[in-house]
């Protein structure tokens, strides 16, 4: 049994992201373990969004980017737009960013930074360039549960 297959079975991850992280960071590299911990956060927020989608049905406006047909090109457009709006000096944009979910009602997008182990919702402006201070607006979360709670509260307040 390879290290990868053993670690997939132990952690119960079969996601493409896990395999890509393994290829990129290797099994013994510290960055891989940080990334793997982040996948727990990504898996959790995706499960919580899926749970809310089942609870609210077709009215729910957040979509898990890994489950609802977002193409890799589409995801890349969101990530590239965020990086261009933030600029290269922003620590969130300086390293890899993963798009976790998108709000269908507006330009809010939930991103994850493996390096910072942080989820953030950004309201993209689609200016395709560095924004002035304070834009794009951002809400930061240290856990998947706090992000899901924020999404649920805002959905119930604004749409129910």
DSSP file (Angstrom, degrees, kcal/mol; ACC not computed):
  #  RESIDUE AA STRUCTURE BP1 BP2  ACC     N-H-->O    O-->H-N    N-H-->O    O-->H-N    TCO  KAPPA ALPHA  PHI   PSI    X-CA   Y-CA   Z-CA
    1    1 A X              0   0    0      0, 0.0     2,-0.1     0, 0.0     0, 0.0   0.000 360.0 360.0 360.0 134.6    0.0    0.0    0.0
    2    2 A X     >  -     0   0    0      1,-0.1     4,-2.4     4,-0.0     5,-0.2  -0.341 360.0-113.0 -78.2 163.3    1.4    3.4   -0.9
    3    3 A X  H  > S+     0   0    0      1,-0.2     4,-2.9     2,-0.2     5,-0.2   0.913 117.6  52.8 -59.8 -41.9    1.6    6.3    1.6
    4    4 A X  H  > S+     0   0    0      2,-0.2     4,-2.6     1,-0.2     5,-0.2   0.947 110.3  44.6 -62.2 -49.6   -1.0    8.1   -0.4
    5    5 A X  H  > S+     0   0    0      1,-0.2     4,-2.1     2,-0.2    -1,-0.2   0.892 114.5  50.4 -64.8 -36.8   -3.6    5.3   -0.4
    6    6 A X  H  X S+     0   0    0     -4,-2.4     4,-2.6     2,-0.2    -1,-0.2   0.937 112.7  45.7 -63.6 -45.7   -2.9    4.7    3.3
    7    7 A X  H  X S+     0   0    0     -4,-2.9     4,-2.4     1,-0.2     6,-0.3   0.857 111.0  53.3 -69.0 -33.1   -3.3    8.4    4.2
    8    8 A X  H  X>S+     0   0    0     -4,-2.6     4,-1.3    -5,-0.2     5,-1.1   0.919 112.4  44.7 -64.0 -41.6   -6.5    8.6    2.1
    9    9 A X  H  <5S+     0   0    0     -4,-2.1    -2,-0.2    -5,-0.2    -1,-0.2   0.908 114.4  48.2 -69.6 -41.4   -8.0    5.6    3.9
   10   10 A X  H  <5S+     0   0    0     -4,-2.6    -2,-0.2     1,-0.2    -1,-0.2   0.931 122.8  33.0 -63.5 -45.8   -7.0    6.9    7.3
   11   11 A X  H  <5S-     0   0    0     -4,-2.4    -1,-0.2    -5,-0.2    -2,-0.2   0.536 101.6-130.6 -91.6  -6.9   -8.3   10.4    6.7
   12   12 A X  T  <5 +     0   0    0     -4,-1.3     2,-0.5     1,-0.2    -3,-0.2   0.825  57.2 144.3  60.9  32.8  -11.2    9.3    4.5
   13   13 A X      < +     0   0    0     -5,-1.1    -1,-0.2    -6,-0.3    -2,-0.1  -0.886  18.5 157.1-101.9 132.8  -10.3   11.9    1.9
   14   14 A X        +     0   0    0     -2,-0.5    -1,-0.1    -3,-0.1    -6,-0.0   0.179  33.8 132.1-129.7  12.5  -10.7   11.1   -1.7
   15   15 A X     >  -     0   0    0      1,-0.1     4,-1.7     4,-0.0     3,-0.2  -0.294  65.2-125.9 -71.1 150.3  -11.0   14.6   -3.0
   16   16 A X  H  > S+     0   0    0      1,-0.2     4,-2.9     2,-0.2     5,-0.2   0.869 111.3  60.0 -58.7 -37.7   -9.0   15.8   -6.0
   17   17 A X  H  > S+     0   0    0      1,-0.2     4,-2.7     2,-0.2    -1,-0.2   0.894 102.3  51.5 -60.6 -40.1   -7.6   18.6   -3.8
   18   18 A X  H  > S+     0   0    0     -3,-0.2     4,-2.3     2,-0.2    -1,-0.2   0.929 112.2  45.5 -63.3 -44.4   -6.1   16.1   -1.4
   19   19 A X  H  X S+     0   0    0     -4,-1.7     4,-2.4     2,-0.2    -2,-0.2   0.907 113.2  49.9 -66.3 -41.1   -4.4   14.3   -4.2
   20   20 A X  H  X S+     0   0    0     -4,-2.9     4,-2.5     2,-0.2    -2,-0.2   0.895 110.5  50.6 -64.5 -38.5   -3.2   17.6   -5.7
   21   21 A X  H  X>S+     0   0    0     -4,-2.7     4,-3.4    -5,-0.2     5,-0.6   0.902 109.1  51.7 -64.0 -39.9   -1.9   18.7   -2.3
   22   22 A X  H  X5S+     0   0    0     -4,-2.3     4,-2.0     1,-0.2    -2,-0.2   0.937 112.0  45.9 -61.2 -45.9    0.0   15.4   -2.0
   23   23 A X  H  <5S+     0   0    0     -4,-2.4    -2,-0.2     1,-0.2    -1,-0.2   0.889 119.4  41.6 -63.1 -39.2    1.6   15.9   -5.4
   24   24 A X  H  <5S+     0   0    0     -4,-2.5    -2,-0.2    -5,-0.2    -1,-0.2   0.917 130.7  20.2 -76.7 -44.8    2.5   19.5   -4.6
   25   25 A X  H  <5S-     0   0    0     -4,-3.4     7,-0.3    -5,-0.2     4,-0.3   0.665  96.7-135.4-105.8 -19.4    3.7   19.3   -1.0
   26   26 A X    ><< -     0   0    0     -4,-2.0     3,-0.5    -5,-0.6     6,-0.2   0.154  29.1 -82.8  78.0 159.0    4.6   15.6   -0.5
   27   27 A X  T 3  S+     0   0    0      1,-0.2    -1,-0.1     5,-0.1     6,-0.1   0.859 124.5  42.4 -69.0 -37.5    3.7   13.4    2.4
   28   28 A X  T 3  S+     0   0    0      4,-0.1     2,-0.3    -3,-0.0    -1,-0.2   0.473  88.4 106.9 -92.5  -0.8    6.5   14.5    4.8
   29   29 A X    X>  -     0   0    0     -3,-0.5     4,-1.2    -4,-0.3     3,-0.7  -0.597  68.7-136.4 -83.3 136.5    6.4   18.2    4.1
   30   30 A X  H 3> S+     0   0    0     -2,-0.3     4,-1.9     1,-0.3     5,-0.2   0.857 104.1  60.0 -58.0 -36.9    5.0   20.5    6.8
   31   31 A X  H 3> S+     0   0    0      1,-0.2     4,-2.6     2,-0.2    -1,-0.3   0.858  99.4  57.4 -62.9 -33.3    3.0   22.5    4.3
   32   32 A X  H <> S+     0   0    0     -3,-0.7     4,-3.2    -7,-0.3    -1,-0.2   0.923 105.8  48.8 -61.6 -43.7    1.2   19.3    3.3
   33   33 A X  H  X S+     0   0    0     -4,-1.2     4,-2.2     2,-0.2    -1,-0.2   0.877 110.9  50.3 -66.9 -36.4    0.0   18.8    6.8
   34   34 A X  H  X S+     0   0    0     -4,-1.9     4,-1.8     2,-0.2    -1,-0.2   0.933 113.4  46.8 -62.5 -44.8   -1.2   22.4    7.0
   35   35 A X  H  X S+     0   0    0     -4,-2.6     4,-1.9     2,-0.2    -2,-0.2   0.917 109.7  52.7 -63.4 -43.7   -3.0   21.9    3.7
   36   36 A X  H  X S+     0   0    0     -4,-3.2     4,-1.2     1,-0.2    -1,-0.2   0.904 108.0  51.3 -60.8 -40.9   -4.5   18.6    4.9
   37   37 A X  H  X S+     0   0    0     -4,-2.2     4,-1.2     1,-0.2     3,-0.3   0.872 108.0  53.8 -61.1 -36.6   -5.8   20.3    8.0
   38   38 A X  H  X S+     0   0    0     -4,-1.8     4,-2.8     1,-0.2    -1,-0.2   0.834  99.6  60.7 -66.3 -33.2   -7.4   22.9    5.7
   39   39 A X  H  X S+     0   0    0     -4,-1.9     4,-3.3     1,-0.2    -1,-0.2   0.838  99.0  56.9 -65.0 -30.5   -9.1   20.2    3.8
   40   40 A X  H  X S+     0   0    0     -4,-1.2     4,-2.3    -3,-0.3    -1,-0.2   0.933 109.1  46.3 -61.0 -44.3  -10.9   19.3    7.0
   41   41 A X  H  X S+     0   0    0     -4,-1.2     4,-2.7     2,-0.2    -2,-0.2   0.919 114.5  47.2 -64.3 -43.6  -12.1   22.9    7.1
   42   42 A X  H  X S+     0   0    0     -4,-2.8     4,-2.5     2,-0.2     5,-0.2   0.931 112.5  48.6 -63.9 -45.6  -13.1   22.8    3.4
   43   43 A X  H  X S+     0   0    0     -4,-3.3     4,-2.1     1,-0.2    -1,-0.2   0.895 112.6  50.0 -60.4 -39.3  -14.9   19.5    3.8
   44   44 A X  H  X S+     0   0    0     -4,-2.3     4,-2.6    -5,-0.2    -2,-0.2   0.939 111.7  45.4 -66.0 -48.3  -16.7   20.9    6.8
   45   45 A X  H  X S+     0   0    0     -4,-2.7     4,-2.4     1,-0.2     5,-0.2   0.890 113.5  51.1 -65.7 -36.6  -17.9   24.1    5.1
   46   46 A X  H  X S+     0   0    0     -4,-2.5     4,-2.2    -5,-0.2    -1,-0.2   0.895 111.3  47.4 -66.6 -38.7  -18.9   22.2    2.0
   47   47 A X  H  X S+     0   0    0     -4,-2.1     4,-2.7    -5,-0.2    -2,-0.2   0.914 112.3  49.8 -66.2 -42.5  -20.9   19.7    4.2
   48   48 A X  H  X S+     0   0    0     -4,-2.6     4,-2.3     2,-0.2    -2,-0.2   0.892 111.5  48.2 -65.1 -39.1  -22.6   22.6    6.1
   49   49 A X  H  X S+     0   0    0     -4,-2.4     4,-2.4     2,-0.2    -1,-0.2   0.909 111.7  50.2 -66.1 -41.1  -23.5   24.3    2.8
   50   50 A X  H  X S+     0   0    0     -4,-2.2     4,-2.1     2,-0.2    -2,-0.2   0.906 109.6  51.3 -61.6 -41.6  -24.9   21.1    1.5
   51   51 A X  H  X S+     0   0    0     -4,-2.7     4,-2.2     1,-0.2    -2,-0.2   0.911 111.2  47.1 -61.7 -42.8  -26.9   20.6    4.7
   52   52 A X  H  X S+     0   0    0     -4,-2.3     4,-2.9     2,-0.2     5,-0.3   0.880 109.0  55.0 -66.9 -36.5  -28.3   24.1    4.4
   53   53 A X  H  X S+     0   0    0     -4,-2.4     4,-1.5     1,-0.2     7,-0.3   0.901 110.9  45.0 -61.8 -40.9  -29.1   23.5    0.7
   54   54 A X  H  < S+     0   0    0     -4,-2.1    -2,-0.2     2,-0.2    -1,-0.2   0.882 114.6  49.4 -68.8 -38.4  -31.1   20.4    1.7
   55   55 A X  H  < S+     0   0    0     -4,-2.2    -2,-0.2     1,-0.2    -1,-0.2   0.918 123.4  28.9 -66.8 -44.2  -32.8   22.3    4.6
   56   56 A X  H >< S-     0   0    0     -4,-2.9     3,-1.2     1,-0.2    -2,-0.2   0.546  94.4-160.1 -98.3  -8.9  -33.9   25.3    2.4
   57   57 A X  G ><  -     0   0    0     -4,-1.5     3,-1.8    -5,-0.3    -1,-0.2  -0.302  62.7 -10.7  67.1-146.9  -34.2   23.6   -0.9
   58   58 A X  G 3  S+     0   0    0      1,-0.3    -1,-0.2    -4,-0.1    -4,-0.1   0.651 127.5  69.2 -64.8 -15.8  -34.1   25.5   -4.2
   59   59 A X  G <  S+     0   0    0     -3,-1.2    -1,-0.3    -6,-0.1    -2,-0.2   0.703  72.8 104.9 -75.8 -18.4  -34.4   28.8   -2.3
   60   60 A X    <   -     0   0    0     -3,-1.8    -7,-0.0    -7,-0.3    -8,-0.0  -0.439  55.5-162.4 -69.6 136.5  -30.9   28.5   -0.9
   61   61 A X        +     0   0    0     -2,-0.1    43,-4.4     2,-0.0     2,-0.4   0.379  56.3  90.5-107.3   2.3  -28.5   30.8   -2.7
   62   62 A X  E     -A  103   0A   0     41,-0.3     2,-0.4    42,-0.1    41,-0.2  -0.850  55.1-163.2-103.2 138.1  -25.0   29.5   -1.8
   63   63 A X  E     -A  102   0A   0     39,-2.7    39,-2.2    -2,-0.4     2,-0.5  -0.973  21.4-126.5-124.8 129.4  -23.4   26.9   -4.0
   64   64 A X  E >>  -A  101   0A   0     -2,-0.4     4,-1.5    37,-0.2     3,-1.4  -0.602  20.1-144.0 -69.0 121.0  -20.4   24.6   -3.2
   65   65 A X  T 34>S+     0   0    0     35,-2.0     5,-0.5    -2,-0.5    -1,-0.2   0.722  96.9  52.0 -66.2 -20.2  -17.9   25.2   -6.0
   66   66 A X  T 345S+     0   0    0     34,-0.5    -1,-0.3     1,-0.1     3,-0.1   0.608 116.7  37.1 -88.9 -11.0  -16.8   21.6   -6.0
   67   67 A X  T <45S+     0   0    0     -3,-1.4    -2,-0.2     1,-0.1    -1,-0.1   0.587 104.2  62.1-116.9 -13.6  -20.3   20.1   -6.3
   68   68 A X  T  <5S-     0   0    0     -4,-1.5    -1,-0.1     2,-0.0    -2,-0.1  -0.115 111.7 -89.0-117.2  38.6  -22.4   22.3   -8.5
   69   69 A X  T   5 +     0   0    0      1,-0.2     2,-0.5    -3,-0.1    -3,-0.1   0.671  64.0 160.3  75.6  17.8  -20.7   22.2  -11.9
   70   70 A X      < -     0   0    0     -5,-0.5    -1,-0.2    -6,-0.2     2,-0.1  -0.631  36.3-134.7 -70.4 125.4  -18.2   25.1  -11.6
   71   71 A X     >  -     0   0    0     -2,-0.5     4,-2.6     1,-0.1     5,-0.2  -0.373  18.1-113.3 -75.6 160.7  -15.6   24.4  -14.2
   72   72 A X  H  > S+     0   0    0      1,-0.2     4,-2.1     2,-0.2    -1,-0.1   0.844 120.7  53.8 -63.2 -31.3  -11.9   24.8  -13.4
   73   73 A X  H  > S+     0   0    0      2,-0.2     4,-1.9     1,-0.2    -1,-0.2   0.898 108.6  48.4 -67.4 -40.6  -11.8   27.8  -15.7
   74   74 A X  H  > S+     0   0    0      2,-0.2     4,-1.7     1,-0.2    -2,-0.2   0.928 112.1  48.1 -64.6 -45.6  -14.7   29.4  -13.9
   75   75 A X  H  X S+     0   0    0     -4,-2.6     4,-2.4     1,-0.2    -2,-0.2   0.907 109.3  54.0 -61.5 -41.7  -13.1   28.8  -10.5
   76   76 A X  H  X S+     0   0    0     -4,-2.1     4,-3.0     1,-0.2     5,-0.3   0.872 104.3  55.5 -61.3 -37.5   -9.8   30.2  -11.9
   77   77 A X  H  X S+     0   0    0     -4,-1.9     4,-2.2     2,-0.2    -1,-0.2   0.915 109.6  46.2 -61.6 -42.7  -11.6   33.4  -13.0
   78   78 A X  H  X S+     0   0    0     -4,-1.7     4,-2.3     2,-0.2    -2,-0.2   0.939 115.6  45.4 -64.8 -46.4  -12.9   34.0   -9.4
   79   79 A X  H  X S+     0   0    0     -4,-2.4     4,-2.5     1,-0.2    -2,-0.2   0.925 114.5  48.1 -64.0 -45.1   -9.5   33.3   -7.8
   80   80 A X  H  X S+     0   0    0     -4,-3.0     4,-2.2     1,-0.2    -1,-0.2   0.877 110.3  52.2 -64.6 -37.5   -7.7   35.5  -10.4
   81   81 A X  H  X S+     0   0    0     -4,-2.2     4,-2.3    -5,-0.3    -1,-0.2   0.930 109.8  48.9 -64.1 -43.9  -10.2   38.3   -9.9
   82   82 A X  H  X S+     0   0    0     -4,-2.3     4,-2.5     1,-0.2     5,-0.3   0.940 111.3  49.7 -60.4 -46.6   -9.7   38.2   -6.1
   83   83 A X  H  X S+     0   0    0     -4,-2.5     4,-2.2     1,-0.2    -1,-0.2   0.882 111.7  48.3 -61.6 -38.3   -5.9   38.2   -6.5
   84   84 A X  H  < S+     0   0    0     -4,-2.2    -1,-0.2     2,-0.2    -2,-0.2   0.877 113.1  47.6 -70.5 -35.7   -6.1   41.2   -8.9
   85   85 A X  H  < S+     0   0    0     -4,-2.3    46,-2.4    45,-0.2    -2,-0.2   0.856 117.6  41.7 -72.1 -34.6   -8.4   43.2   -6.6
   86   86 A X  H  < S-     0   0    0     -4,-2.5    -2,-0.2    -5,-0.2     3,-0.2   0.852 103.9-139.3 -80.8 -35.1   -6.3   42.5   -3.5
   87   87 A X    ><  -     0   0    0     -4,-2.2     3,-1.2    -5,-0.3     6,-0.2  -0.012  28.9 -77.1  87.9 160.8   -2.9   43.0   -5.1
   88   88 A X  T 3  S+     0   0    0      1,-0.2    -1,-0.1    -4,-0.1    -4,-0.1   0.666 122.4  64.3 -71.5 -17.3    0.3   41.0   -4.6
   89   89 A X  T 3  S+     0   0    0     -3,-0.2     2,-0.4     4,-0.0    -1,-0.2   0.596  77.2 100.2 -83.5  -9.5    1.1   42.5   -1.2
   90   90 A X  S X> S-     0   0    0     -3,-1.2     4,-1.1    -7,-0.2     3,-0.6  -0.638  71.0-142.1 -77.7 127.5   -2.0   41.1    0.5
   91   91 A X  T 34 S+     0   0    0     -2,-0.4     4,-0.4     1,-0.2    -1,-0.1   0.801  99.6  57.1 -61.8 -27.8   -1.1   38.0    2.5
   92   92 A X  T 34 S+     0   0    0      1,-0.2     3,-0.4     2,-0.1    -1,-0.2   0.883 113.9  38.3 -68.7 -36.6   -4.3   36.3    1.5
   93   93 A X  T <4 S+     0   0    0     -3,-0.6    -1,-0.2    -6,-0.2    -2,-0.2   0.543  97.3  81.9 -90.4  -7.9   -3.6   36.6   -2.2
   94   94 A X  S  < S+     0   0    0     -4,-1.1    -1,-0.2     2,-0.1     2,-0.2   0.715  99.7  25.6 -73.7 -19.8    0.2   36.0   -1.9
   95   95 A X  S    S-     0   0    0     -4,-0.4     2,-0.1    -3,-0.4     0, 0.0  -0.473 110.5 -39.8-126.6-163.7   -0.2   32.2   -1.9
   96   96 A X        -     0   0    0     -2,-0.2    19,-0.4    17,-0.0    18,-0.4  -0.354  52.0-165.7 -66.0 141.2   -2.7   29.6   -3.1
   97   97 A X        -     0   0    0     16,-0.2     2,-0.5    -4,-0.1    16,-0.2  -0.990   5.3-155.4-128.8 138.3   -6.4   30.3   -2.7
   98   98 A X  E     - B   0 112A   0     14,-3.0    14,-2.8    -2,-0.4     2,-0.6  -0.960  14.6-135.8-115.2 128.1   -9.2   27.8   -3.0
   99   99 A X  E     + B   0 111A   0     -2,-0.5    12,-0.2    12,-0.2     3,-0.1  -0.730  27.1 174.3 -80.1 122.6  -12.7   28.9   -4.0
  100  100 A X  E     -     0   0A   0     10,-3.1   -35,-2.0    -2,-0.6   -34,-0.5   0.835  56.5 -11.1 -98.2 -40.8  -15.1   27.1   -1.6
  101  101 A X  E     -AB  64 110A   0      9,-1.5     9,-2.7   -37,-0.3     2,-0.4  -0.984  52.1-143.2-159.2 161.9  -18.5   28.5   -2.5
  102  102 A X  E     -AB  63 109A   0    -39,-2.2   -39,-2.7    -2,-0.3     2,-0.5  -0.996  17.9-130.3-135.3 138.4  -20.4   31.2   -4.3
  103  103 A X  E     -A   62   0A   0      5,-2.7     3,-0.4    -2,-0.4   -41,-0.3  -0.766  11.7-155.1 -86.1 128.8  -23.5   33.2   -3.5
  104  104 A X  S    S+     0   0    0    -43,-4.4    -1,-0.1    -2,-0.5   -42,-0.1   0.699  88.2  59.6 -76.1 -20.2  -26.0   33.2   -6.3
  105  105 A X  S    S-     0   0    0    -44,-0.3     2,-0.2     3,-0.1    -1,-0.2   0.663 119.5  -7.3 -86.2 -17.1  -27.7   36.4   -5.2
  106  106 A X  S    S-     0   0    0     -3,-0.4    -3,-0.1     2,-0.2    17,-0.0  -0.788  89.0 -72.5-156.5-163.8  -24.6   38.7   -5.4
  107  107 A X  S    S+     0   0    0     -2,-0.2    17,-2.2    17,-0.1     2,-0.4   0.049  76.4 132.6 -97.1  25.8  -20.8   38.7   -5.9
  108  108 A X  E     - C   0 123A   0     15,-0.2    -5,-2.7    -5,-0.1     2,-0.4  -0.636  31.5-178.9 -77.8 132.0  -20.0   37.1   -2.5
  109  109 A X  E     -BC 102 122A   0     13,-2.4    13,-2.6    -2,-0.4     2,-0.6  -0.999  22.5-137.8-134.7 134.2  -17.5   34.3   -2.8
  110  110 A X  E     -BC 101 121A   0     -9,-2.7   -10,-3.1    -2,-0.4    -9,-1.5  -0.830  28.6-178.0 -94.3 121.4  -16.1   32.1    0.0
  111  111 A X  E     -BC  99 120A   0      9,-3.3     9,-2.5    -2,-0.6     2,-0.4  -0.828  15.0-149.9-117.9 156.5  -12.4   31.5   -0.4
  112  112 A X  E     -BC  98 119A   0    -14,-2.8   -14,-3.0    -2,-0.3     2,-0.6  -0.993   1.1-157.1-127.6 134.9   -9.9   29.5    1.7
  113  113 A X  E  >> - C   0 118A   0      5,-2.3     4,-1.5    -2,-0.4     5,-1.3  -0.942   0.4-165.4-107.7 111.8   -6.2   30.1    2.2
  114  114 A X  T  45S+     0   0    0     -2,-0.6    -1,-0.1   -18,-0.4   -17,-0.1   0.874  90.3  54.8 -61.6 -35.7   -4.3   27.0    3.2
  115  115 A X  T  45S+     0   0    0    -19,-0.4    -1,-0.2     1,-0.2   -18,-0.1   0.911 119.1  31.2 -65.5 -42.3   -1.3   29.0    4.2
  116  116 A X  T  45S-     0   0    0      2,-0.2    -1,-0.2   -24,-0.1    -2,-0.2   0.544  98.3-135.3 -91.3  -8.6   -3.4   31.2    6.6
  117  117 A X  T  <5 +     0   0    0     -4,-1.5     2,-0.4     1,-0.2    -3,-0.2   0.939  62.0 130.8  49.3  52.3   -5.9   28.4    7.5
  118  118 A X  E   < -C  113   0A   0     -5,-1.3    -5,-2.3   -26,-0.1     2,-0.4  -0.996  52.4-147.3-140.8 137.8   -8.6   31.0    7.1
  119  119 A X  E     -CD 112 141A   0     22,-1.9    22,-2.9    -2,-0.4     2,-0.3  -0.831  23.1-179.2 -97.7 141.4  -11.9   31.2    5.3
  120  120 A X  E     -CD 111 140A   0     -9,-2.5    -9,-3.3    -2,-0.4     2,-0.6  -0.999  23.5-144.5-141.6 141.0  -13.0   34.6    4.0
  121  121 A X  E     -CD 110 139A   0     18,-2.6    18,-2.0    -2,-0.3     2,-0.4  -0.933  24.0-170.1-100.4 122.2  -16.1   35.9    2.1
  122  122 A X  E     -CD 109 138A   0    -13,-2.6   -13,-2.4    -2,-0.6     2,-0.9  -0.919  21.3-142.9-111.0 138.5  -15.2   38.6   -0.4
  123  123 A X  E     -CD 108 137A   0     14,-2.1    14,-0.6    -2,-0.4    13,-0.4  -0.858  30.3-144.4 -96.0  99.3  -17.6   40.7   -2.2
  124  124 A X        -     0   0    0    -17,-2.2   -17,-0.1    -2,-0.9   -42,-0.1  -0.341  16.6-162.6 -69.0 144.3  -15.9   41.0   -5.6
  125  125 A X        -     0   0    0    -44,-0.1    -1,-0.1    -2,-0.0   -43,-0.0   0.603  26.7-136.8 -98.4 -16.3  -16.1   44.2   -7.5
  126  126 A X        +     0   0    0    -19,-0.1    -2,-0.1     1,-0.1   -44,-0.0   0.836  60.1 135.7  58.4  37.7  -15.0   42.8  -10.9
  127  127 A X        -     0   0    0      2,-0.2     3,-0.1   -46,-0.1    -1,-0.1   0.630  59.1-139.2 -83.9 -15.8  -12.8   45.8  -11.6
  128  128 A X  S    S+     0   0    0      1,-0.2     2,-0.3   -47,-0.1   -46,-0.0   0.683  72.7  71.1  63.4  20.8  -10.0   43.5  -12.8
  129  129 A X  S    S-     0   0    0    -48,-0.1    -2,-0.2   -42,-0.0    -1,-0.2  -0.956  99.2 -60.6-153.5 171.6   -7.4   45.6  -10.9
  130  130 A X        -     0   0    0     -2,-0.3   -45,-0.2    -3,-0.1   -44,-0.2  -0.342  56.8-138.4 -58.1 129.7   -6.2   46.6   -7.5
  131  131 A X        -     0   0    0    -46,-2.4     3,-0.1     4,-0.2    -1,-0.1  -0.470  20.5 -96.8 -88.6 161.4   -9.0   48.1   -5.5
  132  132 A X    >   -     0   0    0      1,-0.2     3,-1.9    -2,-0.1    -1,-0.1  -0.294  65.2 -63.3 -69.3 164.6   -8.8   51.1   -3.2
  133  133 A X  T 3  S+     0   0    0      1,-0.3    -1,-0.2    -2,-0.0     3,-0.1  -0.192 125.5  26.9 -52.6 133.0   -8.4   50.5    0.5
  134  134 A X  T 3  S+     0   0    0      1,-0.2     2,-0.3     2,-0.1    -1,-0.3   0.356  97.5 137.8  95.4  -5.0  -11.4   48.7    2.1
  135  135 A X    <   +     0   0    0     -3,-1.9    -1,-0.2   -50,-0.1    -4,-0.2  -0.966  49.0  35.7-129.6 146.8  -12.4   46.9   -1.2
  136  136 A X  S    S-     0   0    0    -13,-0.4   -12,-0.1    -2,-0.3    -2,-0.1   0.623  96.3-124.1 -66.7 152.9  -13.3   44.3   -1.9
  137  137 A X  E     -D  123   0A   0    -14,-0.6   -14,-2.1    -2,-0.2     2,-0.4  -0.335  33.1-164.7 -67.5 152.3  -15.2   44.0    1.3
  138  138 A X  E     -D  122   0A   0    -16,-0.2     2,-0.4    -4,-0.1   -16,-0.2  -0.996  23.3-162.8-145.5 141.3  -14.3   41.0    3.4
  139  139 A X  E     -D  121   0A   0    -18,-2.0   -18,-2.6    -2,-0.4     2,-0.3  -0.999  23.7-149.3-122.5 126.6  -15.6   38.9    6.3
  140  140 A X  E     -D  120   0A   0     -2,-0.4     2,-0.4   -20,-0.2   -20,-0.2  -0.725  12.3-171.5-102.0 145.4  -13.0   36.6    8.0
  141  141 A X  E     -D  119   0A   0    -22,-2.9   -22,-1.9    -2,-0.3     3,-0.1  -0.996  20.3-164.0-136.0 138.9  -13.7   33.3    9.7
  142  142 A X  S    S+     0   0    0     -2,-0.4     2,-0.3   -24,-0.2    -1,-0.1   0.493  80.6  34.0 -97.0  -5.5  -11.4   31.1   11.7
  143  143 A X  S  > S-     0   0    0      1,-0.1     4,-1.7   -24,-0.1     5,-0.1  -0.986  73.9-124.5-146.0 156.6  -13.7   28.0   11.4
  144  144 A X  H  > S+     0   0    0     -2,-0.3     4,-2.7     1,-0.2     5,-0.2   0.867 112.3  57.3 -65.0 -36.5  -16.0   26.4    9.0
  145  145 A X  H  > S+     0   0    0      1,-0.2     4,-2.4     2,-0.2    -1,-0.2   0.895 105.6  48.5 -63.6 -40.7  -18.8   26.5   11.6
  146  146 A X  H  > S+     0   0    0      2,-0.2     4,-2.0     1,-0.2    -1,-0.2   0.879 112.6  49.2 -69.0 -35.8  -18.5   30.3   12.0
  147  147 A X  H  X S+     0   0    0     -4,-1.7     4,-2.5     2,-0.2    -2,-0.2   0.931 112.5  47.5 -66.0 -44.8  -18.6   30.8    8.2
  148  148 A X  H  X S+     0   0    0     -4,-2.7     4,-2.7     1,-0.2    -2,-0.2   0.888 110.8  51.8 -63.4 -39.6  -21.7   28.5    7.9
  149  149 A X  H  X S+     0   0    0     -4,-2.4     4,-2.8     2,-0.2    -1,-0.2   0.920 110.6  48.3 -62.7 -44.0  -23.4   30.3   10.8
  150  150 A X  H  X S+     0   0    0     -4,-2.0     4,-2.5     2,-0.2     5,-0.2   0.933 113.0  47.7 -60.9 -47.6  -22.8   33.7    9.1
  151  151 A X  H  X S+     0   0    0     -4,-2.5     4,-2.3     1,-0.2    -2,-0.2   0.927 114.1  47.0 -60.6 -45.9  -24.1   32.4    5.8
  152  152 A X  H  X S+     0   0    0     -4,-2.7     4,-2.7     2,-0.2     5,-0.2   0.926 112.2  48.9 -64.3 -46.2  -27.2   30.9    7.4
  153  153 A X  H  X S+     0   0    0     -4,-2.8     4,-2.4     1,-0.2    -1,-0.2   0.923 113.9  45.9 -61.2 -45.0  -28.0   34.0    9.5
  154  154 A X  H  X S+     0   0    0     -4,-2.5     4,-2.5    -5,-0.2     5,-0.2   0.882 112.7  50.7 -67.5 -37.1  -27.7   36.3    6.5
  155  155 A X  H  X S+     0   0    0     -4,-2.3     4,-2.7    -5,-0.2     5,-0.5   0.951 113.1  45.1 -63.3 -48.5  -29.7   34.0    4.3
  156  156 A X  H  X S+     0   0    0     -4,-2.7     4,-1.1     1,-0.2    -2,-0.2   0.891 116.3  46.6 -63.9 -39.2  -32.5   33.8    6.9
  157  157 A X  H  < S+     0   0    0     -4,-2.4    -1,-0.2    -5,-0.2    -2,-0.2   0.912 123.2  32.2 -67.7 -42.8  -32.5   37.6    7.5
  158  158 A X  H  < S+     0   0    0     -4,-2.5    -2,-0.2    -5,-0.2    -3,-0.2   0.719 130.5  25.9 -90.8 -22.7  -32.4   38.6    3.8
  159  159 A X  H  <        0   0    0     -4,-2.7    -3,-0.2    -5,-0.2    -2,-0.1   0.498 360.0 360.0-127.0  -5.1  -34.4   35.9    2.1
  160  160 A X     <        0   0    0     -4,-1.1    -3,-0.1    -5,-0.5    -4,-0.1   0.437 360.0 360.0-110.2 360.0  -36.9   34.2    4.4
